[in-house]
Amino acid sequence: MSRSAHPAGPRHADVLPEGHYSAPPADLNALDHKVWAQTVGRGADGVVTVGGVDVKTLAEEHGTPAYILDEADFRARARAWRTAFGADADVFYAGKAFLSRAVVRWLHEEGLNLDVCSGGELATALSAGMPAERIAFHGNNKSQDEIRRAIEAGVGRIVLDSFQEIVRVAHIAQSLGTRQKVQIRITVGVEAHTHEFIATAHEDQKFGIPLAGGQAAEAVRRALQLDGLELIGIHSHIGSQIFDMSGFEVAAHRVVGLLKDIRDEHGVELPEVDLGGGLGIAYTSDDDPREPHEIAKALTEIVTRECEAAKLRTPRISVEPGRAIVGPTAFTLYEVGTVKPLDGLRTYVSVDGGMSDNIRTALYDAEYSVALVSRASSAEPMLARVVGKHCESGDIVVKDAFLPADLAPGDLIAVPATGAYCRSMASNYNHVLRPPVVAVKDGEARVIVRRETEEDLLRLDVG
């Protein structure tokens, strides 16, 4: 063990070498629309608005912290993905990013399919009217009850993640007198350039069946022999928050190689390939994500080229954007509680939320942007660290950012690009209540997920 290690984790307040920080922005009042939702802007009075509603009004009516979601932006991004891939491909929204019944209805109306990975997500999808045949069911350890519920509902596909699950799904489907459409998730040995915890296609991890050693080929052989299964394709997912397409190119080459082996050995050309999701978004101005039409063109060309080389018919492509759709559409609105300058270091800005509403900074060392949104300021920039209210030294929302030096308690600040995973991974740490999700569109705001209450917490505590 390293001598500098500590059982409580890293020393979050360590001072980094001089020059580590980029220069402060020329204008602290400017909002980079690569990071913020499409309808976000700063009014003549300096107050930020979204969907025609200003943040002061949102804070007064719905409290803070709160996730504020730009519905028009969400719909536009969903539509852009659907349009980019066209009628010859399928776009499955990855529900784990953020799911609610309102979101399910938006997806249905915009023509997207839905990927779920638990019984709860399946229940949410069905209760909001998503047709079951447009649902894909993922997960590395689906329970027998979840599998039975999915098959009974008529989900369009179940993604098989292990040899045990191949048998399990086949047995349940056969007992119900049906054949279930399935894909087999394989790990192709491609490690995307991303955080260790969200890189998912190298062999040493829990997802999928390895291509190496003939395991994936054996999984295909078994699935083709079972009466309860209809094998329709291969699934691959190489990671999350990816900007470089080279990983997809290597993955597609290996997936198509497996498809060729399946044809040669079994005389079957599987009709579908799912390349997963994981496409990155801009959390800071330094990030440079690709547009959906660029991604669609690149993925289609990669698969087509590989299939032509293997003398295979090009299969129907599926993709699973989640973060890429919902991530940029929302920001988290906080009220400043305390401002604590530390001479020669930075200023600690404490807000009324924290790691209970955004665990990603502590979990993944994620980077975020932040802005003063309740007014404009001409003050000098100060190096700040935005922290939460939890009894935890690692309770950091934004590690390092520049905020106006006149920031004061009662000001509203907002962290953009929090639509994905923040509400989904939110907790009740320290018995803090999870924030609401407020959708804004055309000058109107409505709650789509209400704020938790103390009664909600106590209702589960049976004493």
C-alpha positions as a Markdown table, in Angstrom:
| # | Residue | x | y | z |
|---|---|---|---|---|
| 1 | Met | 0.0 | 0.0 | 0.0 |
| 2 | Ser | 1.2 | 3.5 | -0.8 |
| 3 | Arg | 2.4 | 5.5 | 2.2 |
| 4 | Ser | 0.3 | 8.4 | 1.0 |
| 5 | Ala | -2.9 | 6.4 | 0.9 |
| 6 | His | -5.5 | 6.8 | 3.6 |
| 7 | Pro | -8.4 | 4.5 | 4.3 |
| 8 | Ala | -10.8 | 7.4 | 4.1 |
| 9 | Gly | -9.8 | 8.1 | 0.5 |
| 10 | Pro | -7.8 | 10.8 | -1.3 |
| 11 | Arg | -7.0 | 14.1 | 0.2 |
| 12 | His | -9.4 | 16.2 | -1.7 |
| 13 | Ala | -8.0 | 19.6 | -0.6 |
| 14 | Asp | -4.4 | 19.0 | -1.9 |
| 15 | Val | -3.1 | 22.0 | -3.7 |
| 16 | Leu | -2.2 | 21.2 | -7.3 |
| 17 | Pro | 0.9 | 22.6 | -8.9 |
| 18 | Glu | 1.0 | 26.2 | -10.1 |
| 19 | Gly | -0.3 | 26.5 | -13.6 |
| 20 | His | -2.7 | 23.6 | -13.3 |
| 21 | Tyr | -5.7 | 25.8 | -13.6 |
| 22 | Ser | -6.7 | 27.3 | -16.9 |
| 23 | Ala | -7.1 | 31.1 | -17.0 |
| 24 | Pro | -10.4 | 32.5 | -15.8 |
| 25 | Pro | -13.0 | 33.1 | -18.6 |
| 26 | Ala | -13.0 | 36.6 | -20.1 |
| 27 | Asp | -16.7 | 37.0 | -19.0 |
| 28 | Leu | -18.0 | 35.2 | -16.0 |
| 29 | Asn | -21.6 | 36.1 | -17.1 |
| 30 | Ala | -21.3 | 34.3 | -20.4 |
| 31 | Leu | -23.0 | 30.9 | -20.8 |
| 32 | Asp | -21.4 | 28.4 | -23.2 |
| 33 | His | -24.2 | 26.8 | -25.1 |
| 34 | Lys | -22.0 | 23.7 | -25.7 |
| 35 | Val | -22.6 | 23.1 | -22.0 |
| 36 | Trp | -26.0 | 24.6 | -21.3 |
| 37 | Ala | -29.4 | 23.5 | -22.5 |
| 38 | Gln | -30.6 | 25.2 | -25.7 |
| 39 | Thr | -33.2 | 27.6 | -24.3 |
| 40 | Val | -30.9 | 28.8 | -21.4 |
| 41 | Gly | -30.0 | 32.5 | -21.6 |
| 42 | Arg | -29.3 | 35.5 | -19.4 |
| 43 | Gly | -31.9 | 38.3 | -19.4 |
| 44 | Ala | -31.3 | 42.0 | -19.5 |
| 45 | Asp | -31.5 | 42.0 | -15.7 |
| 46 | Gly | -28.7 | 39.4 | -15.5 |
| 47 | Val | -31.0 | 36.6 | -14.3 |
| 48 | Val | -30.8 | 33.4 | -16.2 |
| 49 | Thr | -33.9 | 32.0 | -17.8 |
| 50 | Val | -34.7 | 28.5 | -19.3 |
| 51 | Gly | -37.7 | 27.8 | -21.4 |
| 52 | Gly | -38.9 | 31.4 | -20.8 |
| 53 | Val | -38.9 | 31.1 | -17.0 |
| 54 | Asp | -36.3 | 32.8 | -14.8 |
| 55 | Val | -34.4 | 30.8 | -12.1 |
| 56 | Lys | -35.6 | 33.1 | -9.3 |
| 57 | Thr | -39.1 | 32.2 | -10.1 |
| 58 | Leu | -38.2 | 28.5 | -10.3 |
| 59 | Ala | -36.4 | 28.7 | -6.9 |
| 60 | Glu | -39.4 | 30.5 | -5.3 |
| 61 | Glu | -42.0 | 28.0 | -6.6 |
| 62 | His | -40.1 | 24.8 | -6.4 |
| 63 | Gly | -37.3 | 25.4 | -3.9 |
| 64 | Thr | -33.6 | 24.4 | -4.1 |
| 65 | Pro | -31.8 | 22.2 | -4.9 |
| 66 | Ala | -33.8 | 21.3 | -8.0 |
| 67 | Tyr | -33.1 | 19.6 | -11.3 |
| 68 | Ile | -34.4 | 21.9 | -14.0 |
| 69 | Leu | -35.0 | 20.1 | -17.4 |
| 70 | Asp | -35.5 | 21.9 | -20.7 |
| 71 | Glu | -38.2 | 19.8 | -22.3 |
| 72 | Ala | -37.8 | 21.4 | -25.8 |
| 73 | Asp | -34.1 | 20.6 | -25.7 |
| 74 | Phe | -34.7 | 17.0 | -24.7 |
| 75 | Arg | -37.2 | 16.5 | -27.5 |
| 76 | Ala | -34.9 | 18.2 | -30.0 |
| 77 | Arg | -32.0 | 15.9 | -29.1 |
| 78 | Ala | -34.1 | 12.8 | -29.2 |
| 79 | Arg | -35.4 | 13.9 | -32.6 |
| 80 | Ala | -31.9 | 14.5 | -33.8 |
| 81 | Trp | -30.8 | 11.0 | -33.0 |
| 82 | Arg | -33.9 | 9.5 | -34.5 |
| 83 | Thr | -33.4 | 11.5 | -37.7 |
| 84 | Ala | -29.7 | 10.8 | -37.9 |
| 85 | Phe | -30.1 | 7.1 | -38.0 |
| 86 | Gly | -33.2 | 7.0 | -40.1 |
| 87 | Ala | -35.7 | 4.2 | -40.6 |
| 88 | Asp | -33.1 | 1.5 | -41.2 |
| 89 | Ala | -31.7 | 1.6 | -37.7 |
| 90 | Asp | -33.1 | 1.7 | -34.1 |
| 91 | Val | -32.4 | 4.2 | -31.4 |
| 92 | Phe | -32.9 | 3.0 | -27.8 |
| 93 | Tyr | -32.8 | 5.6 | -25.1 |
| 94 | Ala | -30.8 | 4.3 | -22.2 |
| 95 | Gly | -33.3 | 4.7 | -19.3 |
| 96 | Lys | -30.6 | 4.4 | -16.6 |
| 97 | Ala | -29.4 | 8.0 | -17.5 |
| 98 | Phe | -32.7 | 9.4 | -16.2 |
| 99 | Leu | -36.2 | 7.9 | -16.4 |
| 100 | Ser | -39.6 | 9.1 | -15.4 |
| 101 | Arg | -43.1 | 8.6 | -16.9 |
| 102 | Ala | -43.0 | 12.1 | -18.5 |
| 103 | Val | -39.7 | 11.2 | -20.2 |
| 104 | Val | -41.1 | 7.9 | -21.4 |
| 105 | Arg | -44.0 | 9.7 | -23.0 |
| 106 | Trp | -41.7 | 12.2 | -24.7 |
| 107 | Leu | -39.6 | 9.3 | -26.1 |
| 108 | His | -42.7 | 7.5 | -27.4 |
| 109 | Glu | -43.9 | 10.7 | -29.1 |
| 110 | Glu | -40.5 | 11.3 | -30.7 |
| 111 | Gly | -40.3 | 7.8 | -32.1 |
| 112 | Leu | -37.5 | 6.4 | -29.9 |
| 113 | Asn | -37.3 | 3.0 | -28.3 |
| 114 | Leu | -36.3 | 2.4 | -24.7 |
| 115 | Asp | -33.6 | 0.4 | -23.0 |
| 116 | Val | -34.3 | -0.7 | -19.3 |
| 117 | Cys | -32.2 | -2.6 | -16.9 |
| 118 | Ser | -34.4 | -3.4 | -13.9 |
| 119 | Gly | -37.9 | -4.3 | -12.9 |
| 120 | Gly | -38.5 | -0.8 | -11.7 |
| 121 | Glu | -37.4 | 0.8 | -15.0 |
| 122 | Leu | -39.6 | -1.7 | -16.8 |
| 123 | Ala | -42.6 | -0.8 | -14.6 |
| 124 | Thr | -42.0 | 2.9 | -15.3 |
| 125 | Ala | -41.9 | 2.3 | -19.0 |
| 126 | Leu | -45.0 | 0.2 | -19.2 |
| 127 | Ser | -47.0 | 2.5 | -16.8 |
| 128 | Ala | -46.3 | 5.4 | -19.1 |
| 129 | Gly | -47.5 | 3.6 | -22.2 |
| 130 | Met | -44.3 | 2.7 | -24.0 |
| 131 | Pro | -45.2 | -0.3 | -26.3 |
| 132 | Ala | -43.5 | -3.4 | -24.9 |
| 133 | Glu | -42.2 | -4.4 | -28.3 |
| 134 | Arg | -40.1 | -1.2 | -28.3 |
| 135 | Ile | -38.4 | -2.0 | -25.0 |
| 136 | Ala | -35.0 | -3.8 | -24.6 |
| 137 | Phe | -34.2 | -5.4 | -21.3 |
| 138 | His | -30.5 | -5.2 | -20.1 |
| 139 | Gly | -28.7 | -6.2 | -17.0 |
| 140 | Asn | -26.0 | -8.6 | -15.9 |
| 141 | Asn | -28.0 | -10.4 | -13.2 |
| 142 | Lys | -31.7 | -10.2 | -14.0 |
| 143 | Ser | -33.9 | -12.0 | -11.5 |
| 144 | Gln | -36.3 | -14.7 | -12.6 |
| 145 | Asp | -39.2 | -12.5 | -11.6 |
| 146 | Glu | -37.8 | -9.7 | -13.8 |
| 147 | Ile | -37.3 | -12.0 | -16.7 |
| 148 | Arg | -40.8 | -13.4 | -16.4 |
| 149 | Arg | -42.4 | -10.0 | -16.1 |
| 150 | Ala | -40.5 | -8.8 | -19.2 |
| 151 | Ile | -41.5 | -11.8 | -21.3 |
| 152 | Glu | -45.1 | -11.7 | -20.1 |
| 153 | Ala | -45.2 | -8.0 | -21.1 |
| 154 | Gly | -43.8 | -8.8 | -24.6 |
| 155 | Val | -40.6 | -6.8 | -24.5 |
| 156 | Gly | -39.0 | -6.6 | -27.9 |
| 157 | Arg | -35.6 | -8.1 | -26.8 |
| 158 | Ile | -33.7 | -9.3 | -23.8 |
| 159 | Val | -30.0 | -8.9 | -23.9 |
| 160 | Leu | -28.4 | -12.0 | -22.5 |
| 161 | Asp | -25.3 | -11.4 | -20.3 |
| 162 | Ser | -24.1 | -14.9 | -19.2 |
| 163 | Phe | -24.4 | -18.6 | -19.9 |
| 164 | Gln | -26.7 | -19.0 | -16.9 |
| 165 | Glu | -29.0 | -16.3 | -18.3 |
| 166 | Ile | -29.2 | -18.0 | -21.7 |
| 167 | Val | -30.7 | -21.1 | -20.0 |
| 168 | Arg | -32.8 | -19.0 | -17.6 |
| 169 | Val | -34.5 | -16.9 | -20.2 |
| 170 | Ala | -35.1 | -19.9 | -22.5 |
| 171 | His | -36.7 | -21.9 | -19.7 |
| 172 | Ile | -39.0 | -19.1 | -18.6 |
| 173 | Ala | -40.0 | -18.3 | -22.2 |
| 174 | Gln | -40.7 | -22.0 | -22.9 |
| 175 | Ser | -42.8 | -22.3 | -19.7 |
| 176 | Leu | -44.9 | -19.4 | -21.0 |
| 177 | Gly | -45.3 | -21.0 | -24.4 |
| 178 | Thr | -43.4 | -18.4 | -26.3 |
| 179 | Arg | -40.1 | -17.7 | -28.1 |
| 180 | Gln | -38.3 | -14.6 | -26.8 |
| 181 | Lys | -36.2 | -12.5 | -29.1 |
| 182 | Val | -32.7 | -12.0 | -27.6 |
| 183 | Gln | -29.3 | -10.6 | -28.3 |
| 184 | Ile | -26.1 | -11.8 | -26.7 |
| 185 | Arg | -23.9 | -9.2 | -25.1 |
| 186 | Ile | -20.2 | -9.8 | -25.8 |
| 187 | Thr | -17.1 | -8.1 | -24.5 |
| 188 | Val | -14.8 | -7.5 | -27.4 |
| 189 | Gly | -11.6 | -6.6 | -25.6 |
| 190 | Val | -11.7 | -2.9 | -26.5 |
| 191 | Glu | -11.0 | -0.6 | -23.6 |
| 192 | Ala | -12.4 | 2.9 | -24.3 |
| 193 | His | -10.4 | 5.9 | -23.2 |
| 194 | Thr | -12.6 | 6.7 | -20.2 |
| 195 | His | -12.8 | 6.2 | -16.4 |
| 196 | Glu | -12.0 | 2.7 | -15.2 |
| 197 | Phe | -15.4 | 2.3 | -13.6 |
| 198 | Ile | -17.3 | 3.1 | -16.8 |
| 199 | Ala | -15.1 | 1.3 | -19.4 |
| 200 | Thr | -17.1 | -1.8 | -20.1 |
| 201 | Ala | -15.7 | -3.8 | -23.0 |
| 202 | His | -12.3 | -5.1 | -21.6 |
| 203 | Glu | -12.4 | -8.6 | -20.4 |
| 204 | Asp | -11.8 | -8.0 | -16.7 |
| 205 | Gln | -15.3 | -6.7 | -15.7 |
| 206 | Lys | -18.8 | -8.0 | -15.0 |
| 207 | Phe | -20.6 | -7.3 | -18.2 |
| 208 | Gly | -21.1 | -9.6 | -21.2 |
| 209 | Ile | -19.5 | -12.8 | -22.5 |
| 210 | Pro | -15.9 | -12.6 | -23.6 |
| 211 | Leu | -15.1 | -12.9 | -27.3 |
| 212 | Ala | -11.7 | -14.3 | -26.4 |
| 213 | Gly | -11.3 | -18.1 | -25.9 |
| 214 | Gly | -14.4 | -19.0 | -27.9 |
| 215 | Gln | -16.8 | -18.2 | -25.1 |
| 216 | Ala | -19.0 | -15.9 | -27.2 |
| 217 | Ala | -19.1 | -18.5 | -30.0 |
| 218 | Glu | -20.2 | -21.1 | -27.5 |
| 219 | Ala | -22.9 | -18.8 | -26.2 |
| 220 | Val | -24.3 | -18.3 | -29.7 |
| 221 | Arg | -24.2 | -22.1 | -30.3 |
| 222 | Arg | -26.3 | -22.7 | -27.1 |
| 223 | Ala | -28.8 | -19.9 | -27.8 |
| 224 | Leu | -29.4 | -21.2 | -31.3 |
| 225 | Gln | -30.2 | -24.7 | -30.0 |
| 226 | Leu | -32.8 | -23.6 | -27.4 |
| 227 | Asp | -36.5 | -23.6 | -28.4 |
| 228 | Gly | -37.4 | -20.7 | -26.1 |
| 229 | Leu | -35.0 | -18.2 | -27.8 |
| 230 | Glu | -34.9 | -16.4 | -31.1 |
| 231 | Leu | -31.4 | -15.1 | -31.4 |
| 232 | Ile | -31.6 | -11.8 | -33.4 |
| 233 | Gly | -28.2 | -10.3 | -32.9 |
| 234 | Ile | -25.0 | -9.4 | -31.1 |
| 235 | His | -24.7 | -6.6 | -28.6 |
| 236 | Ser | -21.5 | -4.7 | -27.7 |
| 237 | His | -20.9 | -1.7 | -25.4 |
| 238 | Ile | -17.4 | -0.3 | -25.0 |
| 239 | Gly | -17.8 | 2.4 | -22.3 |
| 240 | Ser | -19.2 | 5.8 | -21.5 |
| 241 | Gln | -18.3 | 9.4 | -22.1 |
| 242 | Ile | -16.5 | 8.5 | -25.3 |
| 243 | Phe | -15.4 | 11.1 | -27.9 |
| 244 | Asp | -13.1 | 9.0 | -30.1 |
| 245 | Met | -14.7 | 6.7 | -32.7 |
| 246 | Ser | -11.7 | 4.5 | -33.1 |
| 247 | Gly | -12.9 | 2.2 | -30.3 |
| 248 | Phe | -16.2 | 1.6 | -32.1 |
| 249 | Glu | -14.2 | 0.8 | -35.3 |
| 250 | Val | -12.2 | -2.0 | -33.5 |
| 251 | Ala | -15.3 | -3.3 | -31.7 |
| 252 | Ala | -17.3 | -3.4 | -35.0 |
| 253 | His | -14.5 | -5.3 | -36.7 |
| 254 | Arg | -14.6 | -8.0 | -34.0 |
| 255 | Val | -18.4 | -8.2 | -33.8 |
| 256 | Val | -18.6 | -8.6 | -37.6 |
| 257 | Gly | -15.9 | -11.3 | -37.4 |
| 258 | Leu | -18.1 | -13.2 | -34.9 |
| 259 | Leu | -21.1 | -12.7 | -37.3 |
| 260 | Lys | -19.0 | -14.3 | -40.1 |
| 261 | Asp | -18.1 | -17.2 | -37.9 |
| 262 | Ile | -21.7 | -17.7 | -37.0 |
| 263 | Arg | -22.7 | -17.8 | -40.7 |
| 264 | Asp | -19.9 | -20.2 | -41.6 |
| 265 | Glu | -20.6 | -22.6 | -38.7 |
| 266 | His | -24.3 | -22.4 | -38.4 |
| 267 | Gly | -25.5 | -21.1 | -41.7 |
| 268 | Val | -27.3 | -18.2 | -40.0 |
| 269 | Glu | -26.8 | -14.5 | -40.7 |
| 270 | Leu | -28.0 | -12.6 | -37.6 |
| 271 | Pro | -30.0 | -9.6 | -38.7 |
| 272 | Glu | -29.0 | -7.1 | -35.9 |
| 273 | Val | -26.0 | -5.5 | -34.3 |
| 274 | Asp | -26.3 | -3.2 | -31.3 |
| 275 | Leu | -23.2 | -1.0 | -30.7 |
| 276 | Gly | -24.4 | 0.3 | -27.4 |
| 277 | Gly | -24.1 | 3.9 | -26.3 |
| 278 | Gly | -21.5 | 5.8 | -24.3 |
| 279 | Leu | -21.1 | 8.9 | -26.6 |
| 280 | Gly | -19.8 | 11.8 | -24.6 |
| 281 | Ile | -21.3 | 15.3 | -23.8 |
| 282 | Ala | -19.7 | 18.6 | -22.9 |
| 283 | Tyr | -19.4 | 19.0 | -19.2 |
| 284 | Thr | -17.0 | 21.9 | -19.6 |
| 285 | Ser | -16.0 | 24.2 | -22.5 |
| 286 | Asp | -13.0 | 22.0 | -23.1 |
| 287 | Asp | -15.1 | 19.0 | -24.1 |
| 288 | Asp | -15.9 | 18.6 | -27.8 |
| 289 | Pro | -18.7 | 16.0 | -28.4 |
| 290 | Arg | -19.8 | 14.9 | -31.9 |
| 291 | Glu | -23.2 | 15.6 | -33.3 |
| 292 | Pro | -25.7 | 12.7 | -33.8 |
| 293 | His | -25.5 | 12.9 | -37.6 |
| 294 | Glu | -21.7 | 12.6 | -37.5 |
| 295 | Ile | -21.9 | 9.6 | -35.1 |
| 296 | Ala | -24.6 | 7.9 | -37.3 |
| 297 | Lys | -22.5 | 8.4 | -40.5 |
| 298 | Ala | -19.4 | 7.1 | -38.9 |
| 299 | Leu | -21.0 | 4.0 | -37.3 |
| 300 | Thr | -23.0 | 3.1 | -40.4 |
| 301 | Glu | -19.9 | 3.4 | -42.6 |
| 302 | Ile | -17.8 | 1.3 | -40.2 |
| 303 | Val | -20.3 | -1.6 | -40.0 |
| 304 | Thr | -21.0 | -1.5 | -43.7 |
| 305 | Arg | -17.3 | -1.6 | -44.6 |
| 306 | Glu | -16.6 | -4.5 | -42.2 |
| 307 | Cys | -19.6 | -6.5 | -43.5 |
| 308 | Glu | -18.6 | -5.9 | -47.2 |
| 309 | Ala | -15.1 | -7.2 | -46.4 |
| 310 | Ala | -16.6 | -10.3 | -44.7 |
| 311 | Lys | -19.2 | -10.8 | -47.5 |
| 312 | Leu | -22.1 | -10.4 | -45.1 |
| 313 | Arg | -25.4 | -8.6 | -45.5 |
| 314 | Thr | -25.2 | -5.4 | -43.5 |
| 315 | Pro | -27.3 | -6.0 | -40.3 |
| 316 | Arg | -29.7 | -3.5 | -38.8 |
| 317 | Ile | -27.8 | -1.2 | -36.4 |
| 318 | Ser | -29.0 | -0.2 | -32.9 |
| 319 | Val | -27.5 | 2.4 | -30.7 |
| 320 | Glu | -28.3 | 3.4 | -27.1 |
| 321 | Pro | -27.8 | 7.1 | -26.3 |
| 322 | Gly | -28.9 | 8.1 | -22.8 |
| 323 | Arg | -26.5 | 10.7 | -21.5 |
| 324 | Ala | -26.1 | 12.1 | -25.0 |
| 325 | Ile | -29.8 | 13.0 | -25.0 |
| 326 | Val | -30.7 | 13.9 | -21.5 |
| 327 | Gly | -27.4 | 15.0 | -20.0 |
| 328 | Pro | -27.1 | 18.5 | -21.6 |
| 329 | Thr | -30.9 | 19.2 | -21.2 |
| 330 | Ala | -30.8 | 19.9 | -17.4 |
| 331 | Phe | -29.0 | 21.9 | -14.8 |
| 332 | Thr | -29.1 | 21.7 | -11.0 |
| 333 | Leu | -30.1 | 24.9 | -9.3 |
| 334 | Tyr | -28.6 | 25.5 | -5.8 |
| 335 | Glu | -28.7 | 28.3 | -3.2 |
| 336 | Val | -25.4 | 29.4 | -1.7 |
| 337 | Gly | -25.3 | 28.9 | 2.0 |
| 338 | Thr | -21.7 | 29.9 | 3.0 |
| 339 | Val | -18.7 | 31.4 | 1.3 |
| 340 | Lys | -15.4 | 30.5 | 3.0 |
| 341 | Pro | -12.2 | 32.0 | 1.6 |
| 342 | Leu | -8.9 | 30.1 | 2.4 |
| 343 | Asp | -6.0 | 32.4 | 1.9 |
| 344 | Gly | -3.6 | 31.3 | -0.9 |
| 345 | Leu | -5.8 | 28.3 | -1.8 |
| 346 | Arg | -9.4 | 28.8 | -3.0 |
| 347 | Thr | -12.8 | 29.8 | -1.8 |
| 348 | Tyr | -15.2 | 27.1 | -0.6 |
| 349 | Val | -18.8 | 27.7 | -1.7 |
| 350 | Ser | -21.3 | 25.6 | 0.2 |
| 351 | Val | -24.7 | 24.9 | -1.4 |
| 352 | Asp | -27.9 | 23.3 | -0.1 |
| 353 | Gly | -27.3 | 20.0 | -2.0 |
| 354 | Gly | -24.2 | 18.0 | -2.7 |
| 355 | Met | -23.2 | 14.4 | -3.2 |
| 356 | Ser | -26.8 | 13.2 | -2.5 |
| 357 | Asp | -27.9 | 14.9 | -5.7 |
| 358 | Asn | -24.7 | 14.5 | -7.7 |
| 359 | Ile | -22.4 | 11.7 | -6.7 |
| 360 | Arg | -20.4 | 11.7 | -9.9 |
| 361 | Thr | -17.7 | 14.1 | -8.8 |
| 362 | Ala | -16.9 | 11.9 | -5.8 |
| 363 | Leu | -17.4 | 8.6 | -7.6 |
| 364 | Tyr | -15.7 | 9.3 | -11.0 |
| 365 | Asp | -13.7 | 12.5 | -10.3 |
| 366 | Ala | -16.1 | 14.1 | -12.8 |
| 367 | Glu | -15.6 | 17.7 | -13.9 |
| 368 | Tyr | -18.5 | 20.2 | -14.1 |
| 369 | Ser | -19.0 | 23.9 | -14.9 |
| 370 | Val | -20.9 | 26.3 | -12.6 |
| 371 | Ala | -22.3 | 29.8 | -13.0 |
| 372 | Leu | -23.9 | 32.5 | -10.9 |
| 373 | Val | -27.5 | 32.7 | -12.3 |
| 374 | Ser | -29.6 | 34.9 | -10.0 |
| 375 | Arg | -27.8 | 38.1 | -11.2 |
| 376 | Ala | -24.9 | 39.3 | -13.3 |
| 377 | Ser | -21.7 | 40.4 | -11.7 |
| 378 | Ser | -18.7 | 42.6 | -12.7 |
| 379 | Ala | -16.6 | 41.4 | -9.8 |
| 380 | Glu | -13.2 | 39.8 | -10.3 |
| 381 | Pro | -13.1 | 36.0 | -10.7 |
| 382 | Met | -12.1 | 33.9 | -7.7 |
| 383 | Leu | -11.0 | 30.3 | -7.8 |
| 384 | Ala | -13.8 | 28.4 | -6.0 |
| 385 | Arg | -14.7 | 24.8 | -5.0 |
| 386 | Val | -18.4 | 24.2 | -4.8 |
| 387 | Val | -19.2 | 21.7 | -2.0 |
| 388 | Gly | -22.3 | 20.2 | -0.5 |
| 389 | Lys | -23.8 | 20.1 | 3.0 |
| 390 | His | -23.0 | 16.5 | 3.8 |
| 391 | Cys | -20.8 | 15.3 | 6.6 |
| 392 | Glu | -18.2 | 14.1 | 4.2 |
| 393 | Ser | -14.9 | 15.7 | 3.1 |
| 394 | Gly | -15.4 | 14.3 | -0.4 |
| 395 | Asp | -18.7 | 16.0 | -0.8 |
| 396 | Ile | -17.7 | 18.1 | -3.8 |
| 397 | Val | -19.9 | 19.2 | -6.6 |
| 398 | Val | -17.5 | 21.2 | -8.7 |
| 399 | Lys | -13.8 | 20.7 | -7.9 |
| 400 | Asp | -12.4 | 23.9 | -9.3 |
| 401 | Ala | -14.1 | 26.7 | -11.1 |
| 402 | Phe | -14.1 | 30.5 | -11.3 |
| 403 | Leu | -17.0 | 32.4 | -9.7 |
| 404 | Pro | -17.4 | 36.2 | -9.1 |
| 405 | Ala | -15.6 | 37.4 | -6.0 |
| 406 | Asp | -18.8 | 39.1 | -4.7 |
| 407 | Leu | -20.7 | 35.8 | -4.4 |
| 408 | Ala | -22.7 | 35.8 | -1.3 |
| 409 | Pro | -25.1 | 33.6 | 0.7 |
| 410 | Gly | -28.5 | 33.6 | -0.9 |
| 411 | Asp | -27.2 | 33.8 | -4.4 |
| 412 | Leu | -28.4 | 31.1 | -6.8 |
| 413 | Ile | -25.8 | 29.1 | -8.8 |
| 414 | Ala | -26.4 | 26.4 | -11.3 |
| 415 | Val | -24.4 | 23.4 | -12.5 |
| 416 | Pro | -25.1 | 22.5 | -16.1 |
| 417 | Ala | -25.1 | 19.1 | -17.8 |
| 418 | Thr | -26.7 | 17.2 | -14.9 |
| 419 | Gly | -29.5 | 15.6 | -16.7 |
| 420 | Ala | -27.8 | 12.2 | -16.8 |
| 421 | Tyr | -27.2 | 10.0 | -13.8 |
| 422 | Cys | -27.5 | 12.7 | -11.2 |
| 423 | Arg | -31.2 | 12.1 | -10.3 |
| 424 | Ser | -30.9 | 8.4 | -11.2 |
| 425 | Met | -28.0 | 8.0 | -8.7 |
| 426 | Ala | -29.3 | 10.4 | -6.0 |
| 427 | Ser | -29.5 | 9.1 | -2.5 |
| 428 | Asn | -30.8 | 10.0 | 1.0 |
| 429 | Tyr | -27.3 | 10.2 | 2.5 |
| 430 | Asn | -27.6 | 12.0 | 5.9 |
| 431 | His | -31.4 | 11.6 | 5.4 |
| 432 | Val | -31.4 | 14.5 | 2.9 |
| 433 | Leu | -34.4 | 14.6 | 0.7 |
| 434 | Arg | -34.0 | 14.0 | -3.0 |
| 435 | Pro | -34.7 | 17.1 | -5.2 |
| 436 | Pro | -37.5 | 17.4 | -7.7 |
| 437 | Val | -37.2 | 17.4 | -11.4 |
| 438 | Val | -38.9 | 20.4 | -12.9 |
| 439 | Ala | -39.6 | 20.4 | -16.7 |
| 440 | Val | -39.7 | 23.8 | -18.4 |
| 441 | Lys | -41.2 | 24.6 | -21.8 |
| 442 | Asp | -42.7 | 27.6 | -23.5 |
| 443 | Gly | -42.8 | 29.8 | -20.3 |
| 444 | Glu | -44.4 | 27.1 | -18.1 |
| 445 | Ala | -42.8 | 24.9 | -15.5 |
| 446 | Arg | -44.2 | 21.7 | -14.1 |
| 447 | Val | -42.9 | 19.1 | -11.7 |
| 448 | Ile | -42.4 | 15.7 | -13.3 |
| 449 | Val | -40.8 | 14.1 | -10.3 |
| 450 | Arg | -41.7 | 15.7 | -7.0 |
| 451 | Arg | -39.4 | 16.6 | -4.1 |
| 452 | Glu | -39.2 | 13.9 | -1.4 |
| 453 | Thr | -40.7 | 14.8 | 2.0 |
| 454 | Glu | -39.8 | 13.7 | 5.5 |
| 455 | Glu | -43.0 | 11.7 | 5.4 |
| 456 | Asp | -41.6 | 9.7 | 2.5 |
| 457 | Leu | -38.6 | 8.9 | 4.5 |
| 458 | Leu | -40.5 | 7.9 | 7.6 |
| 459 | Arg | -43.0 | 5.9 | 5.7 |
| 460 | Leu | -40.3 | 3.3 | 4.9 |
| 461 | Asp | -39.0 | 3.3 | 8.4 |
| 462 | Val | -41.2 | 0.7 | 10.1 |
| 463 | Gly | -39.6 | 1.2 | 13.5 |
